[in-house]
Amino acid sequence: MTGQNIKNHTNSIEQFKSLLKKHSLKATAQRLAVHEAMIQLGHASADMVTDAIRQKGETRVTVATVYNILSQLALFGVYDYRMSSNNKMYFDVNTFPHIHIYDREAHQYRDLMDDDLMNMIHERLRHKRFRGFKVEHIDIQLVGVPSKKKYQAAKQ
């Protein structure tokens, strides 16, 4: 399975509506707005999704409602999630195996698509045994700060 060739299985609104129906959930205006914002943003906190929905101006939502929707959909596998160093939950539309780069200063996530590296790691760990654990999946996150060149250009 390669990250570059796979997209989230719920990119289209019709696929998303089908998934909601499968889980006995209604396709409410709020759920649809959250999903549309997530597709647009890629990685986002509930605050960021709420802001995107409010800017569009078509659906009224609260941060709490957005967070609850994102959390529920993450449990169904529609989104992945991770906790940032600023103690906010960030959701990710890409649920396939891939690497994240986390900007510790801006609190932003970016995807790093490196199939060779992912395959190498999977191959290396495939036959490893960890006493007392069964590895379910591999989650790799690189943490960094902007390089000096980028940082200086942004300050000017």
Chimera marker file (.cmm) of the C-alpha trace (Angstrom):
<marker_set name="trace">
<marker id="1" x="0.000" y="0.000" z="0.000" r="1" g="1" b="0" radius="0.5"/>
<marker id="2" x="1.597" y="3.266" z="-1.064" r="1" g="1" b="0" radius="0.5"/>
<marker id="3" x="0.595" y="6.606" z="0.368" r="1" g="1" b="0" radius="0.5"/>
<marker id="4" x="0.957" y="8.477" z="-2.910" r="1" g="1" b="0" radius="0.5"/>
<marker id="5" x="-1.534" y="6.253" z="-4.698" r="1" g="1" b="0" radius="0.5"/>
<marker id="6" x="-4.236" y="6.146" z="-2.032" r="1" g="1" b="0" radius="0.5"/>
<marker id="7" x="-6.711" y="8.823" z="-1.121" r="1" g="1" b="0" radius="0.5"/>
<marker id="8" x="-9.098" y="8.933" z="1.761" r="1" g="1" b="0" radius="0.5"/>
<marker id="9" x="-12.075" y="6.761" z="0.885" r="1" g="1" b="0" radius="0.5"/>
<marker id="10" x="-14.563" y="9.506" z="1.769" r="1" g="1" b="0" radius="0.5"/>
<marker id="11" x="-13.393" y="12.390" z="-0.414" r="1" g="1" b="0" radius="0.5"/>
<marker id="12" x="-16.702" y="12.732" z="-2.233" r="1" g="1" b="0" radius="0.5"/>
<marker id="13" x="-19.772" y="13.941" z="-0.387" r="1" g="1" b="0" radius="0.5"/>
<marker id="14" x="-21.795" y="10.992" z="-1.720" r="1" g="1" b="0" radius="0.5"/>
<marker id="15" x="-19.256" y="8.509" z="-0.312" r="1" g="1" b="0" radius="0.5"/>
<marker id="16" x="-19.332" y="10.420" z="2.968" r="1" g="1" b="0" radius="0.5"/>
<marker id="17" x="-23.149" y="10.287" z="3.083" r="1" g="1" b="0" radius="0.5"/>
<marker id="18" x="-23.029" y="6.529" z="2.460" r="1" g="1" b="0" radius="0.5"/>
<marker id="19" x="-20.570" y="6.088" z="5.306" r="1" g="1" b="0" radius="0.5"/>
<marker id="20" x="-22.800" y="8.082" z="7.649" r="1" g="1" b="0" radius="0.5"/>
<marker id="21" x="-25.795" y="5.946" z="6.666" r="1" g="1" b="0" radius="0.5"/>
<marker id="22" x="-23.755" y="2.775" z="7.283" r="1" g="1" b="0" radius="0.5"/>
<marker id="23" x="-23.214" y="3.969" z="10.865" r="1" g="1" b="0" radius="0.5"/>
<marker id="24" x="-26.873" y="5.016" z="11.291" r="1" g="1" b="0" radius="0.5"/>
<marker id="25" x="-26.015" y="8.720" z="11.309" r="1" g="1" b="0" radius="0.5"/>
<marker id="26" x="-27.902" y="11.440" z="9.496" r="1" g="1" b="0" radius="0.5"/>
<marker id="27" x="-26.123" y="13.619" z="6.952" r="1" g="1" b="0" radius="0.5"/>
<marker id="28" x="-26.771" y="16.814" z="8.890" r="1" g="1" b="0" radius="0.5"/>
<marker id="29" x="-25.677" y="20.199" z="7.623" r="1" g="1" b="0" radius="0.5"/>
<marker id="30" x="-23.108" y="20.323" z="10.420" r="1" g="1" b="0" radius="0.5"/>
<marker id="31" x="-21.557" y="16.927" z="9.576" r="1" g="1" b="0" radius="0.5"/>
<marker id="32" x="-21.397" y="17.790" z="5.880" r="1" g="1" b="0" radius="0.5"/>
<marker id="33" x="-19.839" y="21.181" z="6.620" r="1" g="1" b="0" radius="0.5"/>
<marker id="34" x="-17.229" y="19.597" z="8.910" r="1" g="1" b="0" radius="0.5"/>
<marker id="35" x="-16.280" y="17.052" z="6.258" r="1" g="1" b="0" radius="0.5"/>
<marker id="36" x="-16.063" y="19.681" z="3.500" r="1" g="1" b="0" radius="0.5"/>
<marker id="37" x="-13.820" y="21.824" z="5.714" r="1" g="1" b="0" radius="0.5"/>
<marker id="38" x="-11.600" y="18.844" z="6.562" r="1" g="1" b="0" radius="0.5"/>
<marker id="39" x="-11.180" y="17.953" z="2.891" r="1" g="1" b="0" radius="0.5"/>
<marker id="40" x="-10.144" y="21.557" z="2.262" r="1" g="1" b="0" radius="0.5"/>
<marker id="41" x="-7.782" y="21.796" z="5.269" r="1" g="1" b="0" radius="0.5"/>
<marker id="42" x="-6.265" y="18.311" z="5.359" r="1" g="1" b="0" radius="0.5"/>
<marker id="43" x="-4.929" y="18.588" z="8.944" r="1" g="1" b="0" radius="0.5"/>
<marker id="44" x="-6.919" y="20.684" z="11.372" r="1" g="1" b="0" radius="0.5"/>
<marker id="45" x="-8.045" y="21.215" z="14.939" r="1" g="1" b="0" radius="0.5"/>
<marker id="46" x="-11.704" y="21.733" z="15.840" r="1" g="1" b="0" radius="0.5"/>
<marker id="47" x="-11.003" y="25.481" z="16.100" r="1" g="1" b="0" radius="0.5"/>
<marker id="48" x="-9.605" y="25.579" z="12.576" r="1" g="1" b="0" radius="0.5"/>
<marker id="49" x="-12.543" y="23.609" z="11.151" r="1" g="1" b="0" radius="0.5"/>
<marker id="50" x="-15.022" y="25.846" z="12.985" r="1" g="1" b="0" radius="0.5"/>
<marker id="51" x="-13.337" y="28.969" z="11.567" r="1" g="1" b="0" radius="0.5"/>
<marker id="52" x="-13.438" y="27.543" z="8.025" r="1" g="1" b="0" radius="0.5"/>
<marker id="53" x="-17.145" y="26.723" z="8.347" r="1" g="1" b="0" radius="0.5"/>
<marker id="54" x="-17.963" y="30.147" z="9.782" r="1" g="1" b="0" radius="0.5"/>
<marker id="55" x="-16.023" y="31.907" z="7.007" r="1" g="1" b="0" radius="0.5"/>
<marker id="56" x="-18.105" y="30.068" z="4.434" r="1" g="1" b="0" radius="0.5"/>
<marker id="57" x="-21.180" y="31.333" z="6.294" r="1" g="1" b="0" radius="0.5"/>
<marker id="58" x="-23.628" y="28.616" z="5.297" r="1" g="1" b="0" radius="0.5"/>
<marker id="59" x="-23.836" y="26.549" z="8.508" r="1" g="1" b="0" radius="0.5"/>
<marker id="60" x="-23.902" y="27.535" z="12.159" r="1" g="1" b="0" radius="0.5"/>
<marker id="61" x="-21.633" y="25.465" z="14.395" r="1" g="1" b="0" radius="0.5"/>
<marker id="62" x="-19.893" y="25.649" z="17.750" r="1" g="1" b="0" radius="0.5"/>
<marker id="63" x="-16.372" y="24.443" z="18.461" r="1" g="1" b="0" radius="0.5"/>
<marker id="64" x="-17.818" y="21.786" z="20.789" r="1" g="1" b="0" radius="0.5"/>
<marker id="65" x="-20.121" y="20.452" z="18.061" r="1" g="1" b="0" radius="0.5"/>
<marker id="66" x="-17.277" y="20.352" z="15.551" r="1" g="1" b="0" radius="0.5"/>
<marker id="67" x="-14.998" y="18.576" z="18.025" r="1" g="1" b="0" radius="0.5"/>
<marker id="68" x="-17.677" y="15.978" z="18.772" r="1" g="1" b="0" radius="0.5"/>
<marker id="69" x="-18.281" y="15.356" z="15.063" r="1" g="1" b="0" radius="0.5"/>
<marker id="70" x="-14.549" y="15.052" z="14.324" r="1" g="1" b="0" radius="0.5"/>
<marker id="71" x="-14.023" y="12.687" z="17.270" r="1" g="1" b="0" radius="0.5"/>
<marker id="72" x="-16.949" y="10.497" z="16.299" r="1" g="1" b="0" radius="0.5"/>
<marker id="73" x="-15.811" y="10.300" z="12.680" r="1" g="1" b="0" radius="0.5"/>
<marker id="74" x="-12.263" y="9.492" z="13.786" r="1" g="1" b="0" radius="0.5"/>
<marker id="75" x="-13.645" y="6.517" z="15.733" r="1" g="1" b="0" radius="0.5"/>
<marker id="76" x="-15.233" y="5.308" z="12.484" r="1" g="1" b="0" radius="0.5"/>
<marker id="77" x="-11.895" y="5.658" z="10.664" r="1" g="1" b="0" radius="0.5"/>
<marker id="78" x="-12.921" y="8.585" z="8.472" r="1" g="1" b="0" radius="0.5"/>
<marker id="79" x="-10.116" y="10.694" z="9.958" r="1" g="1" b="0" radius="0.5"/>
<marker id="80" x="-6.953" y="9.974" z="11.860" r="1" g="1" b="0" radius="0.5"/>
<marker id="81" x="-6.002" y="12.100" z="14.851" r="1" g="1" b="0" radius="0.5"/>
<marker id="82" x="-2.986" y="13.115" z="16.911" r="1" g="1" b="0" radius="0.5"/>
<marker id="83" x="-2.238" y="15.309" z="19.898" r="1" g="1" b="0" radius="0.5"/>
<marker id="84" x="0.055" y="18.285" z="19.314" r="1" g="1" b="0" radius="0.5"/>
<marker id="85" x="2.557" y="19.754" z="21.748" r="1" g="1" b="0" radius="0.5"/>
<marker id="86" x="0.136" y="22.636" z="22.420" r="1" g="1" b="0" radius="0.5"/>
<marker id="87" x="-2.363" y="20.052" z="23.754" r="1" g="1" b="0" radius="0.5"/>
<marker id="88" x="-4.792" y="20.327" z="20.853" r="1" g="1" b="0" radius="0.5"/>
<marker id="89" x="-6.192" y="17.392" z="18.977" r="1" g="1" b="0" radius="0.5"/>
<marker id="90" x="-5.508" y="17.594" z="15.233" r="1" g="1" b="0" radius="0.5"/>
<marker id="91" x="-7.433" y="15.504" z="12.744" r="1" g="1" b="0" radius="0.5"/>
<marker id="92" x="-6.099" y="14.214" z="9.430" r="1" g="1" b="0" radius="0.5"/>
<marker id="93" x="-8.080" y="13.284" z="6.321" r="1" g="1" b="0" radius="0.5"/>
<marker id="94" x="-5.356" y="10.859" z="5.225" r="1" g="1" b="0" radius="0.5"/>
<marker id="95" x="-5.844" y="7.593" z="7.059" r="1" g="1" b="0" radius="0.5"/>
<marker id="96" x="-3.302" y="5.538" z="5.118" r="1" g="1" b="0" radius="0.5"/>
<marker id="97" x="0.214" y="4.908" z="6.491" r="1" g="1" b="0" radius="0.5"/>
<marker id="98" x="2.388" y="7.985" z="6.042" r="1" g="1" b="0" radius="0.5"/>
<marker id="99" x="4.827" y="10.173" z="7.935" r="1" g="1" b="0" radius="0.5"/>
<marker id="100" x="4.004" y="13.500" z="9.564" r="1" g="1" b="0" radius="0.5"/>
<marker id="101" x="6.257" y="16.481" z="10.016" r="1" g="1" b="0" radius="0.5"/>
<marker id="102" x="5.071" y="18.620" z="12.932" r="1" g="1" b="0" radius="0.5"/>
<marker id="103" x="6.124" y="22.275" z="13.120" r="1" g="1" b="0" radius="0.5"/>
<marker id="104" x="6.514" y="22.791" z="16.866" r="1" g="1" b="0" radius="0.5"/>
<marker id="105" x="6.398" y="26.599" z="16.572" r="1" g="1" b="0" radius="0.5"/>
<marker id="106" x="3.395" y="26.996" z="14.250" r="1" g="1" b="0" radius="0.5"/>
<marker id="107" x="1.640" y="23.839" z="15.522" r="1" g="1" b="0" radius="0.5"/>
<marker id="108" x="1.025" y="22.585" z="12.002" r="1" g="1" b="0" radius="0.5"/>
<marker id="109" x="1.223" y="19.131" z="10.480" r="1" g="1" b="0" radius="0.5"/>
<marker id="110" x="2.372" y="18.269" z="6.983" r="1" g="1" b="0" radius="0.5"/>
<marker id="111" x="2.410" y="14.901" z="5.289" r="1" g="1" b="0" radius="0.5"/>
<marker id="112" x="5.671" y="13.416" z="4.148" r="1" g="1" b="0" radius="0.5"/>
<marker id="113" x="5.088" y="10.857" z="1.429" r="1" g="1" b="0" radius="0.5"/>
<marker id="114" x="8.106" y="8.576" z="1.349" r="1" g="1" b="0" radius="0.5"/>
<marker id="115" x="7.018" y="5.111" z="0.299" r="1" g="1" b="0" radius="0.5"/>
<marker id="116" x="10.585" y="3.797" z="0.284" r="1" g="1" b="0" radius="0.5"/>
<marker id="117" x="11.126" y="4.815" z="3.901" r="1" g="1" b="0" radius="0.5"/>
<marker id="118" x="7.755" y="3.431" z="5.022" r="1" g="1" b="0" radius="0.5"/>
<marker id="119" x="8.433" y="0.123" z="3.242" r="1" g="1" b="0" radius="0.5"/>
<marker id="120" x="11.906" y="-0.072" z="4.800" r="1" g="1" b="0" radius="0.5"/>
<marker id="121" x="10.490" y="0.497" z="8.291" r="1" g="1" b="0" radius="0.5"/>
<marker id="122" x="7.691" y="-2.035" z="7.794" r="1" g="1" b="0" radius="0.5"/>
<marker id="123" x="10.137" y="-4.604" z="6.449" r="1" g="1" b="0" radius="0.5"/>
<marker id="124" x="12.560" y="-4.026" z="9.340" r="1" g="1" b="0" radius="0.5"/>
<marker id="125" x="9.842" y="-4.355" z="11.981" r="1" g="1" b="0" radius="0.5"/>
<marker id="126" x="7.750" y="-7.059" z="10.323" r="1" g="1" b="0" radius="0.5"/>
<marker id="127" x="9.485" y="-9.939" z="12.101" r="1" g="1" b="0" radius="0.5"/>
<marker id="128" x="10.425" y="-8.091" z="15.303" r="1" g="1" b="0" radius="0.5"/>
<marker id="129" x="8.778" y="-9.213" z="18.506" r="1" g="1" b="0" radius="0.5"/>
<marker id="130" x="8.151" y="-6.869" z="21.400" r="1" g="1" b="0" radius="0.5"/>
<marker id="131" x="7.515" y="-8.759" z="24.623" r="1" g="1" b="0" radius="0.5"/>
<marker id="132" x="4.019" y="-8.058" z="25.858" r="1" g="1" b="0" radius="0.5"/>
<marker id="133" x="2.880" y="-6.160" z="22.745" r="1" g="1" b="0" radius="0.5"/>
<marker id="134" x="1.330" y="-6.824" z="19.401" r="1" g="1" b="0" radius="0.5"/>
<marker id="135" x="2.094" y="-3.914" z="17.055" r="1" g="1" b="0" radius="0.5"/>
<marker id="136" x="-1.129" y="-2.718" z="15.405" r="1" g="1" b="0" radius="0.5"/>
<marker id="137" x="0.327" y="-0.025" z="13.192" r="1" g="1" b="0" radius="0.5"/>
<marker id="138" x="3.301" y="2.276" z="12.838" r="1" g="1" b="0" radius="0.5"/>
<marker id="139" x="2.851" y="6.000" z="13.390" r="1" g="1" b="0" radius="0.5"/>
<marker id="140" x="5.868" y="8.148" z="12.560" r="1" g="1" b="0" radius="0.5"/>
<marker id="141" x="6.036" y="11.813" z="13.438" r="1" g="1" b="0" radius="0.5"/>
<marker id="142" x="9.036" y="14.052" z="12.894" r="1" g="1" b="0" radius="0.5"/>
<marker id="143" x="9.100" y="17.178" z="15.058" r="1" g="1" b="0" radius="0.5"/>
<marker id="144" x="10.951" y="20.284" z="13.978" r="1" g="1" b="0" radius="0.5"/>
<marker id="145" x="11.125" y="24.017" z="13.750" r="1" g="1" b="0" radius="0.5"/>
<marker id="146" x="11.442" y="26.103" z="10.585" r="1" g="1" b="0" radius="0.5"/>
<marker id="147" x="14.946" y="26.333" z="9.179" r="1" g="1" b="0" radius="0.5"/>
<marker id="148" x="16.710" y="29.639" z="9.745" r="1" g="1" b="0" radius="0.5"/>
<marker id="149" x="16.377" y="30.670" z="6.095" r="1" g="1" b="0" radius="0.5"/>
<marker id="150" x="12.641" y="30.057" z="6.094" r="1" g="1" b="0" radius="0.5"/>
<marker id="151" x="12.250" y="31.694" z="9.514" r="1" g="1" b="0" radius="0.5"/>
<marker id="152" x="14.202" y="34.820" z="8.496" r="1" g="1" b="0" radius="0.5"/>
<marker id="153" x="12.268" y="35.155" z="5.224" r="1" g="1" b="0" radius="0.5"/>
<marker id="154" x="8.982" y="34.928" z="7.115" r="1" g="1" b="0" radius="0.5"/>
<marker id="155" x="10.030" y="37.657" z="9.567" r="1" g="1" b="0" radius="0.5"/>
<marker id="156" x="10.775" y="40.167" z="6.776" r="1" g="1" b="0" radius="0.5"/>
<link id1="1" id2="2" r="1" g="1" b="0" radius="0.2"/>
<link id1="2" id2="3" r="1" g="1" b="0" radius="0.2"/>
<link id1="3" id2="4" r="1" g="1" b="0" radius="0.2"/>
<link id1="4" id2="5" r="1" g="1" b="0" radius="0.2"/>
<link id1="5" id2="6" r="1" g="1" b="0" radius="0.2"/>
<link id1="6" id2="7" r="1" g="1" b="0" radius="0.2"/>
<link id1="7" id2="8" r="1" g="1" b="0" radius="0.2"/>
<link id1="8" id2="9" r="1" g="1" b="0" radius="0.2"/>
<link id1="9" id2="10" r="1" g="1" b="0" radius="0.2"/>
<link id1="10" id2="11" r="1" g="1" b="0" radius="0.2"/>
<link id1="11" id2="12" r="1" g="1" b="0" radius="0.2"/>
<link id1="12" id2="13" r="1" g="1" b="0" radius="0.2"/>
<link id1="13" id2="14" r="1" g="1" b="0" radius="0.2"/>
<link id1="14" id2="15" r="1" g="1" b="0" radius="0.2"/>
<link id1="15" id2="16" r="1" g="1" b="0" radius="0.2"/>
<link id1="16" id2="17" r="1" g="1" b="0" radius="0.2"/>
<link id1="17" id2="18" r="1" g="1" b="0" radius="0.2"/>
<link id1="18" id2="19" r="1" g="1" b="0" radius="0.2"/>
<link id1="19" id2="20" r="1" g="1" b="0" radius="0.2"/>
<link id1="20" id2="21" r="1" g="1" b="0" radius="0.2"/>
<link id1="21" id2="22" r="1" g="1" b="0" radius="0.2"/>
<link id1="22" id2="23" r="1" g="1" b="0" radius="0.2"/>
<link id1="23" id2="24" r="1" g="1" b="0" radius="0.2"/>
<link id1="24" id2="25" r="1" g="1" b="0" radius="0.2"/>
<link id1="25" id2="26" r="1" g="1" b="0" radius="0.2"/>
<link id1="26" id2="27" r="1" g="1" b="0" radius="0.2"/>
<link id1="27" id2="28" r="1" g="1" b="0" radius="0.2"/>
<link id1="28" id2="29" r="1" g="1" b="0" radius="0.2"/>
<link id1="29" id2="30" r="1" g="1" b="0" radius="0.2"/>
<link id1="30" id2="31" r="1" g="1" b="0" radius="0.2"/>
<link id1="31" id2="32" r="1" g="1" b="0" radius="0.2"/>
<link id1="32" id2="33" r="1" g="1" b="0" radius="0.2"/>
<link id1="33" id2="34" r="1" g="1" b="0" radius="0.2"/>
<link id1="34" id2="35" r="1" g="1" b="0" radius="0.2"/>
<link id1="35" id2="36" r="1" g="1" b="0" radius="0.2"/>
<link id1="36" id2="37" r="1" g="1" b="0" radius="0.2"/>
<link id1="37" id2="38" r="1" g="1" b="0" radius="0.2"/>
<link id1="38" id2="39" r="1" g="1" b="0" radius="0.2"/>
<link id1="39" id2="40" r="1" g="1" b="0" radius="0.2"/>
<link id1="40" id2="41" r="1" g="1" b="0" radius="0.2"/>
<link id1="41" id2="42" r="1" g="1" b="0" radius="0.2"/>
<link id1="42" id2="43" r="1" g="1" b="0" radius="0.2"/>
<link id1="43" id2="44" r="1" g="1" b="0" radius="0.2"/>
<link id1="44" id2="45" r="1" g="1" b="0" radius="0.2"/>
<link id1="45" id2="46" r="1" g="1" b="0" radius="0.2"/>
<link id1="46" id2="47" r="1" g="1" b="0" radius="0.2"/>
<link id1="47" id2="48" r="1" g="1" b="0" radius="0.2"/>
<link id1="48" id2="49" r="1" g="1" b="0" radius="0.2"/>
<link id1="49" id2="50" r="1" g="1" b="0" radius="0.2"/>
<link id1="50" id2="51" r="1" g="1" b="0" radius="0.2"/>
<link id1="51" id2="52" r="1" g="1" b="0" radius="0.2"/>
<link id1="52" id2="53" r="1" g="1" b="0" radius="0.2"/>
<link id1="53" id2="54" r="1" g="1" b="0" radius="0.2"/>
<link id1="54" id2="55" r="1" g="1" b="0" radius="0.2"/>
<link id1="55" id2="56" r="1" g="1" b="0" radius="0.2"/>
<link id1="56" id2="57" r="1" g="1" b="0" radius="0.2"/>
<link id1="57" id2="58" r="1" g="1" b="0" radius="0.2"/>
<link id1="58" id2="59" r="1" g="1" b="0" radius="0.2"/>
<link id1="59" id2="60" r="1" g="1" b="0" radius="0.2"/>
<link id1="60" id2="61" r="1" g="1" b="0" radius="0.2"/>
<link id1="61" id2="62" r="1" g="1" b="0" radius="0.2"/>
<link id1="62" id2="63" r="1" g="1" b="0" radius="0.2"/>
<link id1="63" id2="64" r="1" g="1" b="0" radius="0.2"/>
<link id1="64" id2="65" r="1" g="1" b="0" radius="0.2"/>
<link id1="65" id2="66" r="1" g="1" b="0" radius="0.2"/>
<link id1="66" id2="67" r="1" g="1" b="0" radius="0.2"/>
<link id1="67" id2="68" r="1" g="1" b="0" radius="0.2"/>
<link id1="68" id2="69" r="1" g="1" b="0" radius="0.2"/>
<link id1="69" id2="70" r="1" g="1" b="0" radius="0.2"/>
<link id1="70" id2="71" r="1" g="1" b="0" radius="0.2"/>
<link id1="71" id2="72" r="1" g="1" b="0" radius="0.2"/>
<link id1="72" id2="73" r="1" g="1" b="0" radius="0.2"/>
<link id1="73" id2="74" r="1" g="1" b="0" radius="0.2"/>
<link id1="74" id2="75" r="1" g="1" b="0" radius="0.2"/>
<link id1="75" id2="76" r="1" g="1" b="0" radius="0.2"/>
<link id1="76" id2="77" r="1" g="1" b="0" radius="0.2"/>
<link id1="77" id2="78" r="1" g="1" b="0" radius="0.2"/>
<link id1="78" id2="79" r="1" g="1" b="0" radius="0.2"/>
<link id1="79" id2="80" r="1" g="1" b="0" radius="0.2"/>
<link id1="80" id2="81" r="1" g="1" b="0" radius="0.2"/>
<link id1="81" id2="82" r="1" g="1" b="0" radius="0.2"/>
<link id1="82" id2="83" r="1" g="1" b="0" radius="0.2"/>
<link id1="83" id2="84" r="1" g="1" b="0" radius="0.2"/>
<link id1="84" id2="85" r="1" g="1" b="0" radius="0.2"/>
<link id1="85" id2="86" r="1" g="1" b="0" radius="0.2"/>
<link id1="86" id2="87" r="1" g="1" b="0" radius="0.2"/>
<link id1="87" id2="88" r="1" g="1" b="0" radius="0.2"/>
<link id1="88" id2="89" r="1" g="1" b="0" radius="0.2"/>
<link id1="89" id2="90" r="1" g="1" b="0" radius="0.2"/>
<link id1="90" id2="91" r="1" g="1" b="0" radius="0.2"/>
<link id1="91" id2="92" r="1" g="1" b="0" radius="0.2"/>
<link id1="92" id2="93" r="1" g="1" b="0" radius="0.2"/>
<link id1="93" id2="94" r="1" g="1" b="0" radius="0.2"/>
<link id1="94" id2="95" r="1" g="1" b="0" radius="0.2"/>
<link id1="95" id2="96" r="1" g="1" b="0" radius="0.2"/>
<link id1="96" id2="97" r="1" g="1" b="0" radius="0.2"/>
<link id1="97" id2="98" r="1" g="1" b="0" radius="0.2"/>
<link id1="98" id2="99" r="1" g="1" b="0" radius="0.2"/>
<link id1="99" id2="100" r="1" g="1" b="0" radius="0.2"/>
<link id1="100" id2="101" r="1" g="1" b="0" radius="0.2"/>
<link id1="101" id2="102" r="1" g="1" b="0" radius="0.2"/>
<link id1="102" id2="103" r="1" g="1" b="0" radius="0.2"/>
<link id1="103" id2="104" r="1" g="1" b="0" radius="0.2"/>
<link id1="104" id2="105" r="1" g="1" b="0" radius="0.2"/>
<link id1="105" id2="106" r="1" g="1" b="0" radius="0.2"/>
<link id1="106" id2="107" r="1" g="1" b="0" radius="0.2"/>
<link id1="107" id2="108" r="1" g="1" b="0" radius="0.2"/>
<link id1="108" id2="109" r="1" g="1" b="0" radius="0.2"/>
<link id1="109" id2="110" r="1" g="1" b="0" radius="0.2"/>
<link id1="110" id2="111" r="1" g="1" b="0" radius="0.2"/>
<link id1="111" id2="112" r="1" g="1" b="0" radius="0.2"/>
<link id1="112" id2="113" r="1" g="1" b="0" radius="0.2"/>
<link id1="113" id2="114" r="1" g="1" b="0" radius="0.2"/>
<link id1="114" id2="115" r="1" g="1" b="0" radius="0.2"/>
<link id1="115" id2="116" r="1" g="1" b="0" radius="0.2"/>
<link id1="116" id2="117" r="1" g="1" b="0" radius="0.2"/>
<link id1="117" id2="118" r="1" g="1" b="0" radius="0.2"/>
<link id1="118" id2="119" r="1" g="1" b="0" radius="0.2"/>
<link id1="119" id2="120" r="1" g="1" b="0" radius="0.2"/>
<link id1="120" id2="121" r="1" g="1" b="0" radius="0.2"/>
<link id1="121" id2="122" r="1" g="1" b="0" radius="0.2"/>
<link id1="122" id2="123" r="1" g="1" b="0" radius="0.2"/>
<link id1="123" id2="124" r="1" g="1" b="0" radius="0.2"/>
<link id1="124" id2="125" r="1" g="1" b="0" radius="0.2"/>
<link id1="125" id2="126" r="1" g="1" b="0" radius="0.2"/>
<link id1="126" id2="127" r="1" g="1" b="0" radius="0.2"/>
<link id1="127" id2="128" r="1" g="1" b="0" radius="0.2"/>
<link id1="128" id2="129" r="1" g="1" b="0" radius="0.2"/>
<link id1="129" id2="130" r="1" g="1" b="0" radius="0.2"/>
<link id1="130" id2="131" r="1" g="1" b="0" radius="0.2"/>
<link id1="131" id2="132" r="1" g="1" b="0" radius="0.2"/>
<link id1="132" id2="133" r="1" g="1" b="0" radius="0.2"/>
<link id1="133" id2="134" r="1" g="1" b="0" radius="0.2"/>
<link id1="134" id2="135" r="1" g="1" b="0" radius="0.2"/>
<link id1="135" id2="136" r="1" g="1" b="0" radius="0.2"/>
<link id1="136" id2="137" r="1" g="1" b="0" radius="0.2"/>
<link id1="137" id2="138" r="1" g="1" b="0" radius="0.2"/>
<link id1="138" id2="139" r="1" g="1" b="0" radius="0.2"/>
<link id1="139" id2="140" r="1" g="1" b="0" radius="0.2"/>
<link id1="140" id2="141" r="1" g="1" b="0" radius="0.2"/>
<link id1="141" id2="142" r="1" g="1" b="0" radius="0.2"/>
<link id1="142" id2="143" r="1" g="1" b="0" radius="0.2"/>
<link id1="143" id2="144" r="1" g="1" b="0" radius="0.2"/>
<link id1="144" id2="145" r="1" g="1" b="0" radius="0.2"/>
<link id1="145" id2="146" r="1" g="1" b="0" radius="0.2"/>
<link id1="146" id2="147" r="1" g="1" b="0" radius="0.2"/>
<link id1="147" id2="148" r="1" g="1" b="0" radius="0.2"/>
<link id1="148" id2="149" r="1" g="1" b="0" radius="0.2"/>
<link id1="149" id2="150" r="1" g="1" b="0" radius="0.2"/>
<link id1="150" id2="151" r="1" g="1" b="0" radius="0.2"/>
<link id1="151" id2="152" r="1" g="1" b="0" radius="0.2"/>
<link id1="152" id2="153" r="1" g="1" b="0" radius="0.2"/>
<link id1="153" id2="154" r="1" g="1" b="0" radius="0.2"/>
<link id1="154" id2="155" r="1" g="1" b="0" radius="0.2"/>
<link id1="155" id2="156" r="1" g="1" b="0" radius="0.2"/>
</marker_set>
